[in-house]
């Protein structure tokens, strides 16, 4: 009887073995789909995110199909590897890819007992195979087929790659939740550090996530993450990787996560978009095609992260202050007919309004729907969720004060700070490239044209108010409503006077002004009329900053660039930016030096004096404020001999003006620049750049600009008095040479 039972059992075992062998053979031979061979596994390449770094080595962002950044084995801390092996595959260094006992157990339970969730038994190599090639659906045979495929692949992987290489592939492949793949992306996401700097506790948290990357997510479920981390730590102690003392201390520690999702809330989003455009142009002409989202390129940009962060902070600090006053001003402004028309127009463009219209609702029904409050995600400086109706959200953005800031190295064109708006996620429109009226920042171009046309800085310019008959009796006023007397060019520019600027425009001629702005890189055709002199033409912040660069260099201009170098995933240099020879502008260098001195006077004694008195700018700076009509646009552009930065502040539409008490260029825009240049940075290059000052001005230029800002009368007696009062050491030549800037 026992013999018969033994014989029957043996036959069953033999039959099972034959069926199992047959099943494995069918899978091996591709009966359930092809299995990658050794050659294909050797050529294994995963899609990898391209990473973008600042010039000072800070990770700014990524471009990817899958958020994965590769690391080498040398970058994996020992305690990270130990945590993985102890938790997932304690015999990893002993097997060749398959834990045969565990594998047999899973197959028996699945095939004989039909336990589809039996799981278990997967080595690190098998898990790697699963992550690389993913599981497929084969109905009731899904588990045994996929497990068998993974076992075959694991064996092949171990025959090709070393244990260290297997671990590296695994860490670069495994998902950590939130669309994050690979240990480097996970370390940056949850702890804001590179893999090589992970501490024991942090490594245990990340290995713990692998069991269930949502349930053990340390941001969403910190209590779950701590419990799982402690399991990992106990497994490490059990395997002999850490002692009891280390275990106890580690288990008592906090998570200490430092979560940073630079994909959703990236303050450098505007800059990254420009970098992506430039990278695409560079790679288009490369020797071989590269994919920014798959090929793991390393892009080093021109941005100085410390300077950029200071600018972001300064921008936010200023706009929070301005917004409080704008909110009060809006209560009256919104009642104006033009603003009500704009609100109505914005409402009618919403998808909700169009939907209700299609449903043939009455005007009252639509109004009721649009007035219903609900929790909405909108951008605000203190919170991203508020109870607002659709009407409220329209007004929320219409009254919002926006800012853009742009900074460039004037000798190379490297874009070193770039703030395109308040928030890229909510407000992706790039304000650095948005065109707005240049206002008084245009005036230096008028005076440069006058210098080119032969006018001397100390010639007196009439400040009497006039009505221009040929221009509908237009009667311009000065900002301070003053009239009468005469201004010199230094005085008119420093005090940003309108009437003398228009007088200069007529004396210079429209054609000469057009030629001057063209030479400075502003190719737009100017409207022929005196209002043009006051900056009614619209330019972008980037355009305006670059037009000022010849004032900073006294001769040359540069084109902006964003990328210093691009390397492939193996470190091979694909591109290095070569700074071209400087481009000289077609303007007299002495006149550009004069304009530099006059714009320095705007900071020393004019509308931008706060840069020195309030913000204590390091060394000498020059610049110009600008305020468009009705306070719609606020500007400030400041520079020294090495660096230039400009700021624009305003609302979404020019018809929504800033409150008068906050709308001036020196009040709204200048403080953003002032706070940035007044700081002391840990990066000495930044400090040196911001304190560069200017080369010594030539004696001829200083003499040519050495005059009072203003005179009540323009008489010869007054002019003689001017020179009689000069220090004898400063006198050069006779009266006429002093008056007209010529030597004997």
C-alpha positions as CSV (number, residue, x, y, z in Angstrom):
1,X,0.0,0.0,0.0
2,X,2.8,2.4,0.9
3,X,4.6,1.3,-2.2
4,X,1.6,2.1,-4.3
5,X,1.2,5.5,-2.7
6,X,4.9,6.2,-3.1
7,X,4.7,5.2,-6.8
8,X,1.7,7.4,-7.4
9,X,3.3,10.3,-5.6
10,X,6.5,9.8,-7.7
11,X,4.5,9.8,-10.9
12,X,2.7,13.0,-9.8
13,X,6.0,14.6,-9.0
14,X,7.5,13.4,-12.2
15,X,4.5,14.7,-14.2
16,X,4.7,18.0,-12.3
17,X,8.5,18.3,-13.1
18,X,7.9,17.5,-16.7
19,X,5.1,20.1,-16.9
20,X,7.1,22.6,-15.0
21,X,10.1,22.0,-17.3
22,X,7.8,22.2,-20.4
23,X,6.3,25.4,-19.0
24,X,9.7,27.0,-18.4
25,X,10.9,25.9,-21.9
26,X,7.8,27.5,-23.5
27,X,8.5,30.7,-21.6
28,X,12.2,30.6,-22.4
29,X,11.6,30.0,-26.1
30,X,9.2,33.0,-26.3
31,X,5.9,31.3,-26.2
32,X,4.6,34.2,-24.1
33,X,6.5,36.9,-25.9
34,X,10.2,37.4,-26.6
35,X,12.7,37.7,-23.8
36,X,15.6,40.1,-24.4
37,X,18.8,38.3,-25.1
38,X,22.3,38.9,-23.8
39,X,23.2,41.3,-26.7
40,X,20.1,43.4,-26.0
41,X,20.8,43.4,-22.3
42,X,24.3,44.6,-22.9
43,X,23.0,47.5,-24.9
44,X,20.5,48.4,-22.2
45,X,19.7,52.1,-22.0
46,X,16.9,53.7,-20.1
47,X,15.3,57.1,-20.7
48,X,17.0,59.5,-18.4
49,X,16.1,63.1,-17.5
50,X,18.3,65.9,-18.7
51,X,19.4,68.0,-15.7
52,X,19.9,71.7,-15.6
53,X,22.4,73.4,-13.2
54,X,23.2,76.9,-12.4
55,X,26.7,78.3,-13.0
56,X,27.4,77.8,-9.3
57,X,26.3,74.1,-9.3
58,X,22.8,74.2,-8.0
59,X,20.2,71.9,-9.5
60,X,17.6,74.1,-11.2
61,X,15.3,71.7,-13.0
62,X,14.9,68.7,-15.4
63,X,13.5,67.9,-18.8
64,X,12.2,64.3,-18.9
65,X,9.9,61.7,-20.2
66,X,10.5,59.9,-16.9
67,X,11.9,61.7,-13.9
68,X,15.1,59.7,-13.6
69,X,18.7,60.8,-13.1
70,X,21.5,58.2,-13.2
71,X,24.2,57.8,-10.5
72,X,27.3,55.6,-10.5
73,X,28.0,52.9,-7.9
74,X,30.6,55.1,-6.2
75,X,27.9,57.7,-5.5
76,X,25.8,55.1,-3.5
77,X,26.6,55.3,0.2
78,X,27.4,51.9,1.8
79,X,24.6,52.2,4.3
80,X,22.1,52.7,1.4
81,X,23.3,49.5,-0.3
82,X,23.3,47.6,3.0
83,X,19.7,48.8,3.7
84,X,18.5,47.5,0.3
85,X,20.3,44.1,0.5
86,X,19.2,43.5,4.2
87,X,15.5,44.3,3.3
88,X,15.0,43.0,-0.2
89,X,17.6,40.2,-0.8
90,X,19.8,39.2,2.1
91,X,21.5,36.5,0.1
92,X,22.2,38.9,-2.8
93,X,25.9,38.3,-2.9
94,X,25.5,34.5,-2.8
95,X,23.1,33.7,-5.6
96,X,23.3,34.2,-9.4
97,X,20.1,36.1,-9.8
98,X,17.6,33.4,-8.6
99,X,16.7,32.3,-5.1
100,X,15.8,28.7,-6.2
101,X,14.0,27.7,-3.0
102,X,11.9,30.8,-2.8
103,X,11.2,30.6,-6.6
104,X,10.0,27.0,-6.3
105,X,7.8,27.9,-3.4
106,X,6.1,30.6,-5.4
107,X,5.6,28.4,-8.5
108,X,4.1,25.6,-6.5
109,X,1.7,27.9,-4.6
110,X,0.7,29.6,-7.8
111,X,0.4,26.6,-10.1
112,X,-0.9,24.0,-7.7
113,X,-2.8,26.1,-5.1
114,X,-3.9,28.9,-7.4
115,X,-2.7,31.6,-5.0
116,X,-2.1,34.5,-7.3
117,X,-1.0,36.8,-4.5
118,X,1.6,34.4,-3.1
119,X,4.4,36.8,-4.2
120,X,7.7,36.7,-2.4
121,X,11.0,35.2,-3.5
122,X,12.1,37.9,-5.9
123,X,15.7,38.8,-5.7
124,X,17.1,42.2,-6.4
125,X,18.0,41.0,-9.9
126,X,14.5,39.8,-10.5
127,X,13.0,43.0,-9.3
128,X,15.4,44.8,-11.6
129,X,14.1,42.7,-14.5
130,X,10.5,43.6,-13.6
131,X,11.3,47.3,-13.4
132,X,13.1,47.3,-16.7
133,X,10.6,45.3,-18.8
134,X,7.4,45.5,-16.8
135,X,4.9,42.7,-16.3
136,X,2.2,41.7,-18.9
137,X,-1.2,40.2,-18.5
138,X,-1.6,36.5,-19.3
139,X,-4.9,35.9,-17.6
140,X,-4.6,33.2,-14.9
141,X,-1.0,32.4,-15.9
142,X,0.1,36.0,-15.4
143,X,2.0,35.4,-12.2
144,X,3.9,32.2,-13.2
145,X,4.7,33.5,-16.6
146,X,6.0,36.9,-15.4
147,X,7.9,35.3,-12.5
148,X,9.6,32.8,-14.9
149,X,10.5,35.6,-17.3
150,X,12.0,37.6,-14.5
151,X,14.0,34.6,-13.3
152,X,15.4,34.0,-16.8
153,X,16.2,37.7,-17.2
154,X,17.8,37.9,-13.7
155,X,20.1,35.0,-14.6
156,X,21.1,36.7,-17.9
157,X,21.6,40.1,-16.2
158,X,23.9,38.5,-13.6
159,X,25.9,36.8,-16.3
160,X,26.5,40.2,-18.0
161,X,26.8,42.6,-15.1
162,X,28.7,42.5,-11.8
163,X,26.9,42.7,-8.5
164,X,27.8,46.4,-8.2
165,X,26.5,47.1,-11.6
166,X,23.2,45.2,-10.8
167,X,22.8,47.4,-7.7
168,X,23.5,50.5,-9.7
169,X,21.0,49.6,-12.4
170,X,18.4,48.8,-9.7
171,X,18.8,52.1,-7.8
172,X,18.6,54.0,-11.1
173,X,15.5,52.2,-12.2
174,X,13.2,51.6,-9.2
175,X,10.1,53.9,-8.8
176,X,9.7,56.0,-5.6
177,X,6.2,57.4,-6.2
178,X,5.1,60.8,-7.4
179,X,6.5,60.0,-10.9
180,X,10.0,59.8,-9.5
181,X,12.3,57.1,-10.8
182,X,15.8,56.3,-9.4
183,X,17.5,57.0,-6.1
184,X,19.0,60.4,-7.2
185,X,15.6,61.9,-8.1
186,X,14.1,60.5,-4.9
187,X,16.9,61.9,-2.7
188,X,16.4,65.3,-4.3
189,X,12.6,65.1,-4.0
190,X,12.3,64.0,-0.4
191,X,15.5,65.4,1.2
192,X,16.8,68.0,-1.3
193,X,20.3,66.4,-1.4
194,X,22.3,64.3,-3.8
195,X,22.4,60.5,-3.3
196,X,26.0,60.5,-2.0
197,X,25.0,62.7,0.9
198,X,22.2,60.5,2.2
199,X,22.5,59.7,5.9
200,X,21.6,56.3,7.4
201,X,18.1,57.4,8.5
202,X,17.4,58.9,5.1
203,X,18.6,55.9,3.2
204,X,16.4,53.6,5.3
205,X,13.3,55.9,4.5
206,X,14.0,55.7,0.8
207,X,14.5,51.9,0.8
208,X,11.3,51.6,2.9
209,X,9.3,53.5,0.2
210,X,10.0,50.6,-2.2
211,X,7.5,48.3,-0.5
212,X,4.6,50.6,-1.3
213,X,5.6,54.0,-2.6
214,X,2.3,55.7,-1.9
215,X,1.5,54.2,1.5
216,X,5.1,54.8,2.8
217,X,5.5,58.3,1.2
218,X,7.2,60.4,3.9
219,X,5.4,63.6,2.9
220,X,1.9,62.1,2.7
221,X,2.1,59.5,5.4
222,X,5.1,60.3,7.8
223,X,3.8,57.9,10.5
224,X,3.8,55.0,8.0
225,X,7.2,56.0,6.7
226,X,8.7,56.0,10.2
227,X,7.4,52.5,10.9
228,X,8.7,51.2,7.7
229,X,12.1,52.9,8.1
230,X,12.4,51.2,11.5
231,X,11.7,47.8,9.9
232,X,14.5,48.5,7.4
233,X,16.8,49.5,10.3
234,X,16.0,46.3,12.2
235,X,16.7,44.2,9.1
236,X,20.1,45.9,8.8
237,X,20.8,45.1,12.4
238,X,19.7,41.5,11.9
239,X,22.0,41.2,8.9
240,X,24.9,42.6,11.0
241,X,25.3,45.9,9.1
242,X,24.6,48.1,12.1
243,X,24.9,47.5,15.9
244,X,22.2,47.8,18.6
245,X,23.4,51.2,19.7
246,X,23.1,52.7,16.2
247,X,19.8,50.9,15.7
248,X,18.2,52.4,18.8
249,X,19.4,55.9,18.1
250,X,18.3,55.7,14.4
251,X,14.8,54.4,15.4
252,X,14.3,57.4,17.7
253,X,15.2,60.0,15.2
254,X,12.7,62.2,13.3
255,X,12.2,61.9,9.5
256,X,13.8,65.3,8.8
257,X,12.5,65.4,5.3
258,X,13.1,68.5,3.2
259,X,10.6,68.0,0.4
260,X,11.2,69.9,-2.8
261,X,9.2,69.3,-6.0
262,X,11.0,71.5,-8.5
263,X,8.7,70.3,-11.2
264,X,5.5,71.7,-9.8
265,X,6.7,74.7,-7.8
266,X,9.9,75.8,-9.6
267,X,10.7,79.4,-9.1
268,X,13.0,79.2,-12.1
269,X,10.4,78.0,-14.5
270,X,10.6,81.0,-16.8
271,X,14.4,80.6,-17.1
272,X,14.2,76.9,-17.7
273,X,11.8,77.4,-20.6
274,X,14.4,79.7,-22.3
275,X,17.2,77.2,-21.6
276,X,15.1,74.5,-23.2
277,X,14.6,76.6,-26.3
278,X,18.3,77.4,-26.6
279,X,19.3,73.7,-25.9
280,X,17.0,72.6,-28.7
281,X,18.7,75.0,-31.2
282,X,22.1,73.8,-30.1
283,X,21.3,70.1,-30.4
284,X,19.6,70.5,-33.7
285,X,23.0,71.0,-35.3
286,X,24.8,68.4,-33.2
287,X,26.7,65.5,-34.9
288,X,24.1,63.0,-33.7
289,X,20.5,63.6,-32.6
290,X,19.8,63.9,-28.9
291,X,16.5,63.9,-27.0
292,X,16.4,66.3,-24.1
293,X,13.7,64.2,-22.4
294,X,15.5,60.8,-22.7
295,X,19.2,61.1,-23.1
296,X,20.3,62.3,-19.6
297,X,22.2,65.4,-20.8
298,X,23.9,67.7,-18.2
299,X,23.3,71.4,-19.0
300,X,25.3,74.0,-17.2
301,X,23.6,77.4,-17.5
302,X,24.7,81.0,-16.9
303,X,22.4,81.6,-13.9
304,X,23.9,82.5,-10.6
305,X,21.7,80.7,-8.1
306,X,22.6,82.8,-5.1
307,X,21.9,86.0,-7.0
308,X,18.7,84.5,-8.5
309,X,17.4,83.5,-5.1
310,X,18.1,86.9,-3.6
311,X,16.2,88.5,-6.6
312,X,13.2,86.1,-6.0
313,X,13.2,87.1,-2.4
314,X,13.5,90.8,-3.1
315,X,10.7,90.6,-5.7
316,X,8.3,88.8,-3.4
317,X,9.0,91.1,-0.5
318,X,8.4,94.2,-2.6
319,X,5.2,92.8,-4.3
320,X,3.6,91.7,-1.0
321,X,4.0,95.3,0.2
322,X,2.7,96.9,-3.0
323,X,-0.2,94.5,-3.2
324,X,-1.6,95.6,0.1
325,X,-1.9,99.1,-1.1
326,X,-3.2,98.0,-4.5
327,X,-6.0,96.0,-2.9
328,X,-7.2,99.2,-1.2
329,X,-6.9,101.3,-4.4
330,X,-8.7,98.6,-6.4
331,X,-12.0,99.2,-4.4
332,X,-12.3,102.5,-6.2
333,X,-10.6,101.7,-9.5
334,X,-12.9,98.7,-10.2
335,X,-15.9,101.1,-10.3
336,X,-14.6,102.9,-13.4
337,X,-16.4,102.2,-16.6
338,X,-13.3,101.1,-18.5
339,X,-12.4,98.6,-15.8
340,X,-15.9,97.2,-15.6
341,X,-15.8,96.6,-19.4
342,X,-12.5,94.8,-19.0
343,X,-13.9,92.6,-16.1
344,X,-16.9,91.7,-18.3
345,X,-14.7,90.9,-21.2
346,X,-12.5,88.6,-19.1
347,X,-15.5,86.9,-17.7
348,X,-16.9,86.2,-21.1
349,X,-13.7,84.5,-22.1
350,X,-13.8,81.9,-19.3
351,X,-14.8,78.3,-20.2
352,X,-17.5,78.5,-17.5
353,X,-19.2,81.4,-19.1
354,X,-19.1,79.8,-22.6
355,X,-20.5,76.6,-21.1
356,X,-23.4,78.3,-19.5
357,X,-24.0,80.2,-22.7
358,X,-24.2,77.0,-24.7
359,X,-26.7,75.7,-22.1
360,X,-28.9,78.8,-23.0
361,X,-28.9,80.2,-19.5
362,X,-30.3,83.7,-18.9
363,X,-27.9,86.5,-18.0
364,X,-29.2,86.4,-14.4
365,X,-28.6,82.6,-14.2
366,X,-25.1,83.0,-15.5
367,X,-24.3,85.8,-13.2
368,X,-25.5,83.7,-10.2
369,X,-23.3,80.8,-11.3
370,X,-20.3,83.0,-11.8
371,X,-20.8,84.6,-8.4
372,X,-20.9,81.3,-6.4
373,X,-17.9,81.0,-4.1
374,X,-16.0,77.7,-4.1
375,X,-12.5,76.6,-3.2
376,X,-10.2,77.6,-6.0
377,X,-6.5,77.3,-6.6
378,X,-5.2,80.7,-7.5
379,X,-1.8,82.2,-7.0
380,X,-1.2,84.4,-4.0
381,X,1.9,85.1,-2.0
382,X,0.6,83.5,1.2
383,X,-1.8,80.8,0.1
384,X,-2.6,78.9,-3.1
385,X,-6.3,78.0,-2.2
386,X,-9.1,80.4,-1.5
387,X,-12.9,80.6,-1.4
388,X,-13.6,82.6,-4.5
389,X,-16.2,82.9,-7.2
390,X,-15.2,83.0,-10.8
391,X,-15.9,86.7,-10.7
392,X,-13.6,87.0,-7.7
393,X,-10.8,85.1,-9.4
394,X,-11.0,87.4,-12.5
395,X,-10.6,90.5,-10.3
396,X,-8.0,88.7,-8.2
397,X,-5.7,88.5,-11.2
398,X,-6.6,91.9,-12.7
399,X,-5.6,93.8,-9.6
400,X,-2.5,91.6,-9.1
401,X,0.8,93.5,-9.2
402,X,3.4,91.6,-11.3
403,X,7.1,92.0,-11.7
404,X,9.9,90.8,-14.0
405,X,13.6,91.1,-13.4
406,X,16.5,90.5,-15.8
407,X,20.2,90.7,-15.2
408,X,23.2,90.2,-17.6
409,X,27.0,90.2,-17.5
410,X,27.7,93.2,-19.8
411,X,31.1,91.8,-21.0
412,X,29.8,88.4,-22.1
413,X,26.0,88.4,-22.4
414,X,25.6,85.6,-19.8
415,X,22.1,85.9,-18.4
416,X,22.8,85.6,-14.6
417,X,19.3,86.3,-13.2
418,X,15.9,85.8,-14.8
419,X,12.5,86.3,-13.2
420,X,9.8,86.2,-15.8
421,X,6.8,86.7,-13.5
422,X,5.2,86.0,-10.2
423,X,4.7,82.2,-10.6
424,X,5.4,80.0,-13.6
425,X,2.8,77.3,-12.6
426,X,-0.1,79.8,-12.4
427,X,1.1,82.6,-14.6
428,X,3.3,81.1,-17.3
429,X,3.3,84.3,-19.6
430,X,6.9,85.5,-19.6
431,X,7.0,89.2,-18.7
432,X,10.7,89.6,-19.4
433,X,9.7,89.4,-23.1
434,X,6.4,91.3,-22.7
435,X,6.3,94.7,-24.3
436,X,5.2,97.7,-22.3
437,X,5.7,101.4,-22.6
438,X,9.3,102.3,-21.9
439,X,8.4,105.6,-20.2
440,X,11.3,107.7,-18.9
441,X,13.8,104.8,-19.4
442,X,13.6,105.9,-23.0
443,X,14.9,109.4,-22.3
444,X,18.6,108.5,-22.3
445,X,18.2,107.6,-26.0
446,X,16.9,111.0,-26.8
447,X,19.9,112.7,-25.1
448,X,22.3,110.2,-26.7
449,X,20.8,111.2,-30.1
450,X,21.3,114.9,-29.2
451,X,24.9,114.3,-28.3
452,X,25.4,112.5,-31.6
453,X,23.8,115.5,-33.3
454,X,26.3,117.9,-31.7
455,X,24.5,119.2,-28.6
456,X,26.7,119.7,-25.6
457,X,25.8,118.4,-22.1
458,X,25.9,121.9,-20.6
459,X,23.8,123.7,-23.2
460,X,20.7,125.1,-21.6
461,X,17.3,123.5,-22.6
462,X,14.1,125.6,-22.3
463,X,11.7,124.4,-19.6
464,X,8.8,126.7,-20.6
465,X,5.5,124.8,-21.1
466,X,4.2,124.8,-24.7
467,X,1.1,123.7,-26.5
468,X,2.1,121.9,-29.7
469,X,-0.3,123.0,-32.4
470,X,0.7,120.4,-34.9
471,X,-0.1,117.7,-32.3
472,X,-3.6,118.6,-31.3
473,X,-2.3,121.3,-28.9
474,X,-0.7,118.7,-26.8
475,X,0.7,120.4,-23.7
476,X,3.1,118.1,-21.8
477,X,3.9,118.6,-18.1
478,X,6.8,117.7,-16.0
479,X,6.4,115.0,-13.4
480,X,6.6,117.6,-10.6
481,X,4.4,120.1,-12.6
482,X,7.2,122.7,-12.5
483,X,7.7,125.0,-15.4
484,X,10.1,127.8,-16.4
485,X,13.8,128.3,-16.4
486,X,16.4,126.1,-18.1
487,X,17.9,122.7,-17.6
488,X,21.3,121.3,-18.6
489,X,21.3,117.8,-20.0
490,X,22.7,116.4,-16.7
491,X,19.9,118.1,-14.8
492,X,17.1,117.2,-17.2
493,X,18.1,113.5,-17.1
494,X,18.8,113.3,-13.4
495,X,15.4,114.9,-12.6
496,X,13.6,113.1,-15.5
497,X,12.1,116.3,-16.8
498,X,9.6,116.0,-19.6
499,X,9.5,119.4,-21.2
500,X,13.3,119.7,-21.8
501,X,13.3,116.2,-23.2
502,X,10.7,117.1,-25.8
503,X,12.6,120.3,-26.6
504,X,15.6,118.2,-27.1
505,X,13.7,115.8,-29.4
506,X,12.7,118.7,-31.7
507,X,16.2,120.1,-31.7
508,X,17.7,116.7,-32.5
509,X,15.2,115.5,-35.1
510,X,13.2,112.3,-35.4
511,X,15.5,110.8,-38.0
512,X,18.5,111.2,-35.7
513,X,16.6,109.6,-32.8
514,X,15.6,106.7,-34.9
515,X,19.2,106.1,-36.0
516,X,20.4,106.2,-32.4
517,X,17.9,103.7,-31.1
518,X,18.6,101.4,-34.1
519,X,22.3,101.6,-33.2
520,X,21.5,100.6,-29.6
521,X,19.7,97.5,-30.9
522,X,16.1,98.7,-30.8
523,X,15.0,98.2,-34.4
524,X,11.3,99.1,-34.0
525,X,10.1,102.1,-36.1
526,X,9.3,105.0,-33.8
527,X,6.2,107.1,-34.2
528,X,7.0,110.5,-35.5
529,X,5.9,112.9,-32.7
530,X,7.0,114.5,-29.5
531,X,5.3,111.9,-27.2
532,X,7.8,109.4,-28.5
533,X,10.5,111.2,-26.5
534,X,8.7,110.4,-23.3
535,X,8.7,106.7,-23.9
536,X,5.3,105.9,-25.4
537,X,7.0,103.1,-27.6
538,X,6.7,99.7,-26.1
539,X,9.7,97.4,-25.6
540,X,10.4,94.3,-23.5
541,X,12.5,94.4,-20.4
542,X,15.1,92.3,-22.2
543,X,15.2,94.7,-25.1
544,X,15.6,97.7,-22.8
545,X,18.3,96.2,-20.7
546,X,20.4,95.3,-23.7
547,X,19.9,98.7,-25.2
548,X,21.6,100.1,-22.1
549,X,24.6,97.8,-22.2
550,X,26.6,100.3,-24.5
551,X,26.2,102.9,-21.7
552,X,27.8,100.4,-19.3
553,X,30.7,99.4,-21.6
554,X,31.1,102.8,-23.3
555,X,31.3,101.1,-26.7
556,X,30.2,97.5,-27.1
557,X,27.1,95.4,-26.8
558,X,26.5,91.7,-26.4
559,X,23.9,89.1,-27.2
560,X,22.3,87.2,-24.3
561,X,23.0,83.5,-23.8
562,X,21.7,81.0,-21.3
563,X,23.9,77.8,-21.7
564,X,27.6,77.5,-20.8
565,X,28.0,73.9,-21.7
566,X,26.2,70.6,-22.5
567,X,27.5,67.1,-21.7
568,X,26.1,63.7,-22.5
569,X,25.2,61.1,-19.9
570,X,28.8,59.8,-20.0
571,X,30.3,63.2,-19.5
572,X,31.4,63.9,-23.1
573,X,31.3,67.6,-23.8
574,X,28.8,68.2,-26.7
575,X,28.8,72.0,-26.6
576,X,30.7,74.9,-24.9
577,X,29.6,78.4,-25.4
578,X,32.3,80.6,-27.0
579,X,32.0,84.2,-26.2
580,X,32.2,86.1,-29.6
581,X,34.2,89.2,-30.1
582,X,32.4,92.3,-28.7
583,X,30.2,94.2,-31.1
584,X,30.9,97.9,-31.3
585,X,27.8,100.1,-31.6
586,X,27.8,102.7,-34.3
587,X,27.9,105.6,-31.8
588,X,30.7,107.8,-30.6
589,X,32.4,106.3,-27.6
590,X,32.9,109.7,-26.0
591,X,29.2,110.3,-26.2
592,X,28.5,106.9,-24.6
593,X,31.0,107.8,-21.8
594,X,29.1,111.1,-21.3
595,X,25.8,109.2,-21.1
596,X,27.4,106.8,-18.5
597,X,28.4,109.8,-16.4
598,X,25.0,111.4,-16.7
599,X,23.2,108.2,-15.8
600,X,25.5,107.9,-12.8
601,X,24.2,111.4,-11.9
602,X,20.7,110.0,-11.9
603,X,21.8,107.7,-9.1
604,X,24.0,110.2,-7.3
605,X,21.6,113.2,-7.3
606,X,18.5,112.3,-9.2
607,X,15.4,110.1,-9.3
608,X,17.3,106.9,-8.4
609,X,19.2,108.4,-5.4
610,X,17.6,105.8,-3.2
611,X,20.0,103.3,-4.6
612,X,22.7,105.0,-2.6
613,X,20.9,106.5,0.4
614,X,18.4,103.7,1.2
615,X,20.1,100.6,-0.3
616,X,23.7,101.6,0.1
617,X,24.8,100.3,-3.3
618,X,28.4,99.1,-3.3
619,X,30.6,101.5,-5.2
620,X,29.2,103.5,-8.1
621,X,26.1,102.7,-10.0
622,X,24.2,104.4,-12.9
623,X,20.6,103.9,-14.0
624,X,17.3,105.3,-14.9
625,X,13.8,105.2,-13.4
626,X,10.7,105.1,-15.6
627,X,7.0,105.7,-14.9
628,X,4.5,105.5,-17.7
629,X,1.3,107.7,-17.9
630,X,-1.2,107.0,-15.2
631,X,1.3,104.7,-13.4
632,X,0.7,101.7,-15.7
633,X,4.4,100.7,-15.9
634,X,7.1,101.1,-13.4
635,X,10.8,100.6,-14.5
636,X,14.3,100.8,-13.2
637,X,17.4,99.8,-15.1
638,X,20.7,100.0,-13.1
639,X,24.2,99.1,-14.1
640,X,28.0,99.3,-13.4
641,X,30.9,98.4,-15.7
642,X,30.3,94.6,-15.2
643,X,26.7,94.0,-14.6
644,X,23.3,95.3,-15.6
645,X,19.8,94.5,-14.2
646,X,16.4,95.9,-14.9
647,X,13.0,95.5,-13.2
648,X,9.5,96.1,-14.5
649,X,6.4,96.3,-12.2
650,X,2.8,96.7,-13.3
651,X,-0.6,94.9,-13.7
652,X,-1.7,92.5,-16.4
653,X,-3.2,95.2,-18.6
654,X,-1.9,98.8,-19.1
655,X,-5.5,100.0,-18.5
656,X,-5.2,98.8,-14.9
657,X,-2.8,101.3,-13.4
658,X,-0.9,101.0,-10.1
659,X,-2.0,103.2,-7.2
660,X,-0.3,106.6,-7.6
661,X,1.5,106.3,-4.3
662,X,3.2,103.1,-5.4
663,X,3.4,103.5,-9.1
664,X,6.6,105.5,-9.6
665,X,9.7,103.8,-10.9
666,X,11.7,104.8,-7.8
667,X,8.9,103.4,-5.5
668,X,7.8,100.2,-7.3
669,X,10.7,98.9,-9.4
670,X,13.9,100.4,-7.9
671,X,13.6,98.7,-4.5
672,X,13.7,95.2,-6.1
673,X,17.1,96.1,-7.7
674,X,18.2,97.9,-4.6
675,X,17.6,95.0,-2.2
676,X,19.6,92.7,-4.6
677,X,22.7,94.8,-5.1
678,X,22.9,95.8,-1.4
679,X,23.4,92.3,-0.1
680,X,26.7,90.6,0.7
681,X,26.9,87.2,-0.9
682,X,28.9,84.1,-0.1
683,X,30.0,83.9,-3.7
684,X,32.8,86.4,-4.0
685,X,32.3,86.6,-7.8
686,X,28.9,88.2,-7.2
687,X,30.2,90.7,-4.6
688,X,33.0,91.7,-7.0
689,X,30.6,92.1,-9.9
690,X,28.2,94.3,-7.9
691,X,31.0,96.5,-6.6
692,X,32.7,96.9,-10.0
693,X,32.0,100.7,-10.2
694,X,33.3,102.4,-13.4
695,X,36.7,103.1,-14.9
696,X,37.9,106.6,-14.4
697,X,36.1,109.2,-16.5
698,X,38.3,111.2,-18.9
699,X,39.0,114.8,-17.9
700,X,37.3,116.1,-21.1
701,X,34.1,114.2,-20.3
702,X,34.0,115.4,-16.7
703,X,34.6,119.0,-17.9
704,X,32.0,118.7,-20.6
705,X,29.4,117.7,-17.9
706,X,30.5,120.1,-15.2
707,X,27.5,122.5,-14.9
708,X,24.5,123.2,-12.8
709,X,21.4,121.2,-13.3
710,X,19.1,124.2,-13.5
711,X,19.0,128.0,-14.0
712,X,16.2,130.5,-13.7
713,X,17.4,132.4,-16.8
714,X,19.6,131.7,-19.7
715,X,21.6,134.9,-20.0
716,X,25.2,135.5,-20.7
717,X,25.6,137.1,-17.3
718,X,24.3,134.0,-15.6
719,X,26.6,131.8,-17.7
720,X,29.6,134.0,-16.9
721,X,28.6,133.7,-13.2
722,X,28.6,129.9,-13.6
723,X,32.2,129.8,-14.7
724,X,33.4,132.5,-12.3
725,X,32.4,130.3,-9.4
726,X,34.3,127.3,-10.7
727,X,37.4,126.2,-8.9
728,X,40.4,127.6,-10.7
729,X,41.9,124.1,-11.1
730,X,38.9,123.0,-13.1
731,X,39.0,125.9,-15.6
732,X,40.2,124.8,-19.0
733,X,40.4,127.2,-22.0
734,X,38.4,130.4,-22.6
735,X,34.7,131.1,-22.2
736,X,33.7,129.8,-25.6
737,X,35.6,126.6,-25.2
738,X,33.9,126.1,-21.8
739,X,30.5,126.9,-23.3
740,X,30.8,124.7,-26.4
741,X,33.2,122.1,-25.0
742,X,36.1,123.0,-27.3
743,X,39.7,123.5,-26.4
744,X,41.9,126.5,-27.5
